Structures are given as structure tokens and as C-alpha cells.
Amino acid sequence: MGKKPATYADLEALPDHVVGEIVAGELYASPRPASPHALASSR
């Protein structure tokens, strides 16, 4: 059986120092930027 799609509860469960988003049912997470003025890019 396949993997279940990520949910909002999965995002809520991430530690405070990690940010994440759900794209097409997959959870993508990365460290939270140290500065609120940090730039982010998306490919």
C-alpha cells in the first residue's frame, strides 16, 4: 500500500526551528531562516 498524503497536522508537528509546506501531497521541510529578512527562492 502507498504512502498517505501529508496533512496540516504533519505541518503542525514540525519543530519550531523548521518550516514546511505541502506540495502534491508531499511534505517538504527546511530549517527556518535565522533572519526574518532572509530571502527565499523557489525553483
Secondary structure, DSSP 8 states (H G I E B T S, - for coil): -------HHHHHTS-TTEEEEEETTEEEEEE--SSTT------
